[in-house]
Amino acid sequence: MRKTRHKFTPEEDEAILRMKREGKTFTAIAAVLLLPDSSIGTRCRLLLAGKRTPKAIRKASDTAPEPSAPSAPSPYMHHTWSAEDDRLILELRTAGKPWKEIGGAVGVSAGSASSRHGLLRARQDALKNGISGMVKCLGPDCGKQFLSPDRCRIRICPACKQRIATYATGTPTEHALRL
């Protein structure tokens, strides 16, 4: 036997909201309306969130709903790392500061600061062990010197990789080099 979905009437919606404002639980509301408490809970959350509000309830309200203010962009999004950020991360971590404090000082999340620190340490280790170094870019019409993390394998600078990927696909790609 297949379950049918209950279609709530405007009167039921008003009753659910009224009883919820009075502090009744979903189980108590469900007992009054003779419906499953899970259905009442779901419907109440939708009504309180402003979704699926019946036209009768919207017409009954005298004021129009206020438009929601646009959310402010996250301060952690789209951070471009600078040499000063890198220096600060290394310095604070060497001093034994926690990631949350380091991230706050640089303006990124604790996880981003930790990830950046790992990358910086890997670069330092590669330089110390002689794996990475300055190489000449083999990209078309480039020839610039750049710091390669692995000078034996990575011989095209990031700018040339981006240019080649854009030319090949028509859109910029960060992770693939397609010729």
Backbone as CSV, one residue per row, in Angstrom:
resi,resn,N_x,N_y,N_z,CA_x,CA_y,CA_z,C_x,C_y,C_z
1,MET,0.835,-1.181,0.000,0.000,0.000,0.000,0.885,1.252,0.000
2,ARG,0.587,2.156,-0.857,1.385,3.362,-1.023,0.855,4.478,-0.126
3,LYS,1.785,5.200,0.524,1.391,6.304,1.383,1.023,7.503,0.527
4,THR,0.016,8.217,0.949,-0.362,9.440,0.248,0.121,10.630,1.068
5,ARG,0.435,11.665,0.376,0.941,12.861,1.027,-0.237,13.735,1.433
6,HIS,-0.190,14.203,2.686,-1.270,15.055,3.185,-1.109,16.464,2.643
7,LYS,-2.172,17.015,2.110,-2.151,18.393,1.639,-2.721,19.273,2.737
8,PHE,-1.864,20.133,3.258,-2.269,20.988,4.359,-3.153,22.122,3.861
9,THR,-4.191,22.397,4.618,-5.084,23.509,4.294,-4.568,24.758,4.981
10,PRO,-5.012,25.925,4.550,-4.593,27.167,5.221,-4.984,27.180,6.703
11,GLU,-6.145,26.581,7.029,-6.583,26.537,8.427,-5.626,25.678,9.261
12,GLU,-5.171,24.552,8.693,-4.234,23.695,9.409,-2.893,24.408,9.596
13,ASP,-2.460,25.119,8.569,-1.208,25.864,8.679,-1.288,26.908,9.783
14,GLU,-2.406,27.639,9.842,-2.583,28.649,10.887,-2.615,27.999,12.256
15,ALA,-3.273,26.850,12.364,-3.353,26.149,13.647,-1.963,25.669,14.089
16,ILE,-1.195,25.144,13.146,0.158,24.667,13.470,1.002,25.827,13.988
17,LEU,0.990,26.939,13.283,1.800,28.084,13.690,1.329,28.656,15.029
18,ARG,0.007,28.725,15.225,-0.532,29.265,16.478,-0.123,28.399,17.659
19,MET,-0.285,27.066,17.504,0.061,26.166,18.607,1.562,26.147,18.871
20,LYS,2.354,26.267,17.835,3.797,26.285,18.021,4.219,27.548,18.760
21,ARG,3.582,28.690,18.429,3.879,29.932,19.141,3.475,29.836,20.613
22,GLU,2.446,29.029,20.892,2.005,28.820,22.270,2.948,27.893,23.027
23,GLY,3.899,27.288,22.324,4.898,26.454,22.980,4.593,24.967,22.969
24,LYS,3.602,24.548,22.210,3.275,23.127,22.151,4.295,22.373,21.308
25,THR,4.486,21.110,21.627,5.419,20.267,20.876,4.760,19.768,19.606
26,PHE,5.576,19.242,18.695,5.030,18.688,17.457,4.099,17.518,17.747
27,THR,4.423,16.717,18.759,3.577,15.567,19.113,2.220,16.046,19.596
28,ALA,2.195,17.107,20.418,0.926,17.631,20.918,0.095,18.217,19.780
29,ILE,0.738,18.918,18.873,0.031,19.491,17.716,-0.522,18.369,16.842
30,ALA,0.296,17.328,16.626,-0.132,16.201,15.798,-1.329,15.497,16.411
31,ALA,-1.370,15.402,17.733,-2.504,14.748,18.393,-3.789,15.536,18.184
32,VAL,-3.698,16.860,18.204,-4.878,17.698,17.994,-5.366,17.588,16.559
33,LEU,-4.430,17.610,15.587,-4.798,17.602,14.171,-4.957,16.196,13.599
34,LEU,-4.663,15.159,14.410,-4.760,13.758,13.991,-3.894,13.464,12.765
35,LEU,-2.635,13.949,12.833,-1.673,13.725,11.763,-0.371,13.224,12.382
36,PRO,0.504,12.594,11.605,1.791,12.141,12.150,2.639,13.323,12.625
37,ASP,3.327,13.140,13.763,4.120,14.249,14.295,5.294,14.615,13.384
38,SER,5.803,13.650,12.597,6.888,13.985,11.666,6.386,14.930,10.569
39,SER,5.158,14.732,10.139,4.576,15.625,9.127,4.376,17.020,9.697
40,ILE,3.946,17.085,10.948,3.731,18.380,11.592,5.068,19.114,11.758
41,GLY,6.093,18.375,12.179,7.414,18.988,12.361,7.959,19.547,11.065
42,THR,7.857,18.755,10.004,8.355,19.202,8.701,7.582,20.419,8.214
43,ARG,6.256,20.362,8.333,5.421,21.471,7.867,5.692,22.744,8.665
44,CYS,5.855,22.597,9.972,6.108,23.757,10.818,7.446,24.406,10.457
45,ARG,8.466,23.603,10.247,9.771,24.165,9.876,9.689,24.899,8.537
46,LEU,8.932,24.334,7.593,8.774,25.009,6.303,8.029,26.336,6.451
47,LEU,6.986,26.326,7.261,6.210,27.549,7.447,7.040,28.621,8.154
48,LEU,7.801,28.218,9.163,8.623,29.187,9.895,9.753,29.733,9.033
49,ALA,10.207,28.946,8.073,11.263,29.402,7.176,10.718,30.267,6.044
50,GLY,9.396,30.400,5.980,8.792,31.228,4.946,8.571,30.505,3.635
51,LYS,8.717,29.193,3.623,8.522,28.424,2.407,7.132,27.799,2.428
52,ARG,6.589,27.620,1.262,5.287,26.980,1.098,4.201,27.636,1.953
53,THR,4.308,28.928,2.121,3.296,29.642,2.884,2.064,29.799,2.006
54,PRO,0.886,29.392,2.487,-0.325,29.511,1.666,-0.668,30.972,1.392
55,LYS,-1.338,31.192,0.277,-1.722,32.552,-0.102,-2.632,33.177,0.943
56,ALA,-3.462,32.356,1.590,-4.380,32.885,2.603,-3.610,33.505,3.767
57,ILE,-2.524,32.895,4.165,-1.740,33.451,5.271,-1.031,34.710,4.801
58,ARG,-0.513,34.706,3.584,0.174,35.889,3.066,-0.785,37.072,2.964
59,LYS,-2.028,36.804,2.517,-3.015,37.876,2.388,-3.455,38.387,3.752
60,ALA,-3.453,37.498,4.747,-3.896,37.891,6.079,-2.904,38.839,6.740
61,SER,-1.655,38.778,6.371,-0.675,39.666,6.992,-0.800,41.051,6.371
62,ASP,-0.773,42.061,7.225,-0.945,43.442,6.757,0.320,43.975,6.097
63,THR,1.465,43.521,6.566,2.703,44.058,6.026,3.322,43.065,5.061
64,ALA,3.963,43.597,4.082,4.677,42.737,3.138,5.937,42.231,3.812
65,PRO,6.352,41.036,3.479,7.574,40.530,4.095,8.776,41.374,3.681
66,GLU,9.663,41.606,4.648,10.851,42.396,4.370,11.811,41.573,3.527
67,PRO,12.396,42.197,2.523,13.381,41.442,1.744,14.582,41.134,2.622
68,SER,15.108,39.956,2.460,16.253,39.573,3.276,17.479,40.336,2.812
69,ALA,18.265,40.750,3.775,19.480,41.492,3.464,20.492,40.548,2.836
70,PRO,21.216,40.994,1.841,22.217,40.109,1.254,23.280,39.781,2.288
71,SER,23.655,38.534,2.318,24.650,38.134,3.305,26.013,38.708,2.920
72,ALA,26.744,39.080,3.932,28.078,39.642,3.699,29.005,38.531,3.228
73,PRO,29.896,38.826,2.323,30.819,37.788,1.877,31.709,37.339,3.029
74,SER,32.046,36.098,3.012,32.898,35.550,4.053,34.273,36.200,3.989
75,PRO,34.835,36.545,5.162,36.162,37.149,5.125,37.237,36.149,4.723
76,TYR,36.904,34.871,4.680,37.892,33.848,4.366,37.917,33.465,2.892
77,MET,37.020,33.999,2.096,36.938,33.574,0.704,37.913,34.348,-0.180
78,HIS,38.459,33.676,-1.158,39.282,34.267,-2.215,40.487,35.017,-1.662
79,HIS,41.214,34.386,-0.782,42.403,35.023,-0.222,43.589,34.767,-1.135
80,THR,44.286,35.816,-1.491,45.510,35.700,-2.272,46.672,35.810,-1.307
81,TRP,47.531,34.811,-1.319,48.646,34.772,-0.382,49.744,35.739,-0.805
82,SER,50.257,36.457,0.159,51.377,37.362,-0.099,52.608,36.839,0.635
83,ALA,53.757,37.403,0.303,54.992,37.023,0.976,54.917,37.373,2.460
84,GLU,54.229,38.474,2.792,54.052,38.876,4.190,53.206,37.844,4.941
85,ASP,52.141,37.338,4.301,51.310,36.293,4.916,52.155,35.054,5.206
86,ASP,52.950,34.649,4.223,53.792,33.468,4.388,54.787,33.653,5.530
87,ARG,55.410,34.819,5.579,56.378,35.097,6.633,55.708,35.060,8.006
88,LEU,54.509,35.650,8.096,53.782,35.712,9.358,53.360,34.314,9.824
89,ILE,52.896,33.493,8.900,52.492,32.133,9.250,53.679,31.353,9.802
90,LEU,54.799,31.410,9.107,55.991,30.683,9.567,56.483,31.208,10.911
91,GLU,56.464,32.522,11.063,56.946,33.131,12.292,56.059,32.772,13.486
92,LEU,54.744,32.880,13.312,53.827,32.590,14.418,53.818,31.108,14.781
93,ARG,53.934,30.255,13.771,53.946,28.818,14.070,55.237,28.421,14.779
94,THR,56.334,29.031,14.395,57.604,28.770,15.077,57.520,29.207,16.532
95,ALA,56.752,30.280,16.786,56.562,30.763,18.154,55.577,29.894,18.933
96,GLY,54.967,28.896,18.284,54.070,27.969,18.967,52.638,28.448,19.102
97,LYS,52.236,29.401,18.304,50.869,29.919,18.370,49.891,28.906,17.786
98,PRO,48.635,28.872,18.287,47.630,27.951,17.731,47.145,28.416,16.353
99,TRP,46.605,27.466,15.577,46.177,27.768,14.205,45.091,28.836,14.164
100,LYS,44.197,28.826,15.139,43.121,29.809,15.137,43.691,31.236,15.245
101,GLU,44.687,31.410,16.092,45.314,32.720,16.247,46.099,33.107,15.000
102,ILE,46.781,32.131,14.407,47.547,32.398,13.183,46.601,32.794,12.052
103,GLY,45.506,32.034,11.906,44.533,32.347,10.863,43.929,33.728,11.045
104,GLY,43.619,34.084,12.305,43.062,35.402,12.582,44.038,36.515,12.240
105,ALA,45.317,36.289,12.505,46.328,37.313,12.215,46.491,37.537,10.714
106,VAL,46.305,36.467,9.927,46.487,36.568,8.481,45.175,36.900,7.771
107,GLY,44.034,36.601,8.431,42.727,36.873,7.828,42.168,35.688,7.072
108,VAL,42.539,34.468,7.499,42.021,33.252,6.880,41.565,32.308,7.988
109,SER,40.958,31.195,7.618,40.536,30.214,8.613,41.757,29.471,9.153
110,ALA,41.560,28.799,10.277,42.646,28.031,10.883,43.107,26.914,9.936
111,GLY,42.154,26.271,9.259,42.499,25.199,8.319,43.308,25.706,7.135
112,SER,42.960,26.890,6.635,43.712,27.467,5.512,45.134,27.813,5.931
113,ALA,45.263,28.356,7.146,46.598,28.697,7.635,47.440,27.432,7.801
114,SER,46.818,26.377,8.319,47.536,25.114,8.502,47.966,24.524,7.160
115,SER,47.067,24.548,6.177,47.395,24.018,4.850,48.517,24.817,4.198
116,ARG,48.447,26.140,4.330,49.478,26.986,3.744,50.832,26.723,4.417
117,HIS,50.800,26.521,5.727,52.031,26.229,6.455,52.653,24.928,5.948
118,GLY,51.811,23.922,5.715,52.323,22.653,5.180,52.982,22.838,3.826
119,LEU,52.374,23.641,2.972,52.938,23.908,1.653,54.267,24.664,1.775
120,LEU,54.297,25.640,2.661,55.526,26.416,2.843,56.657,25.543,3.384
121,ARG,56.324,24.659,4.320,57.345,23.762,4.876,57.854,22.800,3.798
122,ALA,56.948,22.306,2.952,57.367,21.410,1.868,58.301,22.135,0.909
123,ARG,57.992,23.394,0.609,58.868,24.180,-0.266,60.241,24.385,0.371
124,GLN,60.226,24.693,1.675,61.500,24.887,2.368,62.336,23.611,2.343
125,ASP,61.672,22.466,2.603,62.383,21.188,2.585,62.938,20.880,1.197
126,ALA,62.146,21.165,0.164,62.603,20.908,-1.202,63.806,21.777,-1.550
127,LEU,63.764,23.037,-1.129,64.910,23.917,-1.377,66.146,23.438,-0.627
128,LYS,65.931,23.015,0.624,67.041,22.554,1.450,67.669,21.282,0.875
129,ASN,66.832,20.388,0.330,67.320,19.118,-0.207,67.772,19.220,-1.662
130,GLY,67.645,20.378,-2.268,68.109,20.569,-3.633,67.168,20.057,-4.702
131,ILE,65.911,19.755,-4.343,64.962,19.242,-5.341,64.409,20.384,-6.179
132,SER,64.013,21.461,-5.518,63.431,22.556,-6.280,64.498,23.597,-6.575
133,GLY,64.142,24.509,-7.434,65.082,25.557,-7.770,64.582,26.404,-8.918
134,MET,65.367,27.385,-9.278,65.009,28.281,-10.367,65.301,27.590,-11.700
135,VAL,64.293,27.608,-12.569,64.454,27.009,-13.892,63.922,27.974,-14.942
136,LYS,64.323,27.767,-16.182,63.844,28.571,-17.286,62.575,27.919,-17.828
137,CYS,61.539,28.721,-18.016,60.262,28.207,-18.513,60.414,27.774,-19.968
138,LEU,59.884,26.597,-20.271,59.924,26.074,-21.632,58.631,26.346,-22.397
139,GLY,57.764,27.181,-21.816,56.510,27.529,-22.472,56.748,28.340,-23.725
140,PRO,55.751,28.391,-24.611,55.914,29.117,-25.873,56.134,30.610,-25.645
141,ASP,57.215,31.145,-26.209,57.553,32.570,-26.148,57.655,33.097,-24.720
142,CYS,58.156,32.300,-23.798,58.254,32.763,-22.409,59.717,32.908,-22.005
143,GLY,60.338,31.842,-21.573,61.736,31.879,-21.189,62.026,32.533,-19.853
144,LYS,60.969,32.881,-19.062,61.192,33.512,-17.760,61.727,32.493,-16.757
145,GLN,62.465,32.971,-15.785,62.916,32.142,-14.686,61.794,32.060,-13.641
146,PHE,61.543,30.865,-13.111,60.557,30.715,-12.050,61.016,29.628,-11.093
147,LEU,60.474,29.659,-9.871,60.821,28.684,-8.848,59.983,27.435,-9.065
148,SER,60.619,26.369,-9.501,59.935,25.105,-9.743,60.024,24.238,-8.494
149,PRO,58.886,23.664,-8.037,58.962,22.792,-6.873,59.750,21.517,-7.170
150,ASP,59.818,21.127,-8.425,60.586,19.952,-8.831,61.214,20.288,-10.176
151,ARG,62.426,20.768,-10.149,63.016,21.317,-11.363,63.267,20.285,-12.448
152,CYS,63.163,19.000,-12.138,63.346,17.964,-13.155,62.071,17.737,-13.960
153,ARG,60.901,17.910,-13.312,59.653,17.583,-13.999,58.827,18.805,-14.374
154,ILE,58.780,19.811,-13.538,57.934,20.969,-13.782,58.780,22.052,-14.428
155,ARG,58.600,22.224,-15.751,59.437,23.164,-16.501,58.623,24.230,-17.212
156,ILE,57.305,24.309,-16.923,56.471,25.353,-17.515,55.893,26.177,-16.370
157,CYS,56.050,27.488,-16.421,55.596,28.359,-15.332,54.061,28.353,-15.247
158,PRO,53.506,28.694,-14.092,52.053,28.699,-13.931,51.328,29.591,-14.928
159,ALA,51.915,30.727,-15.279,51.267,31.635,-16.242,51.143,30.973,-17.617
160,CYS,52.190,30.267,-18.043,52.137,29.580,-19.335,51.159,28.416,-19.294
161,LYS,51.111,27.690,-18.188,50.140,26.593,-18.057,48.726,27.123,-18.220
162,GLN,48.447,28.252,-17.564,47.123,28.856,-17.650,46.829,29.303,-19.080
163,ARG,47.796,29.925,-19.729,47.612,30.404,-21.094,47.369,29.241,-22.055
164,ILE,48.140,28.155,-21.907,47.988,26.989,-22.775,46.634,26.320,-22.535
165,ALA,46.239,26.201,-21.271,44.954,25.572,-20.947,43.801,26.398,-21.482
166,THR,43.888,27.717,-21.389,42.833,28.587,-21.909,42.756,28.479,-23.421
167,TYR,43.889,28.431,-24.085,43.906,28.316,-25.543,43.302,26.989,-25.990
168,ALA,43.632,25.911,-25.279,43.183,24.581,-25.693,41.702,24.353,-25.418
169,THR,41.194,24.848,-24.299,39.820,24.539,-23.906,38.865,25.692,-24.106
170,GLY,39.392,26.899,-24.231,38.528,28.065,-24.361,38.177,28.674,-23.017
171,THR,38.415,27.936,-21.929,38.165,28.460,-20.590,39.379,28.168,-19.727
172,PRO,39.639,29.019,-18.740,40.783,28.766,-17.870,40.584,27.509,-17.027
173,THR,41.600,26.688,-16.946,41.568,25.537,-16.057,42.827,25.575,-15.223
174,GLU,42.696,25.201,-13.970,43.838,25.302,-13.088,44.607,24.000,-12.991
175,HIS,43.929,22.877,-13.101,44.554,21.608,-12.757,45.064,20.783,-13.925
176,ALA,44.692,21.140,-15.124,45.060,20.299,-16.250,45.817,21.101,-17.299
177,LEU,46.764,20.452,-17.888,47.488,21.054,-19.010,47.087,20.250,-20.241
178,ARG,46.295,20.875,-21.108,45.826,20.171,-22.289,46.423,20.838,-23.511
179,LEU,47.068,20.073,-24.330,47.660,20.624,-25.554,46.866,20.232,-26.766
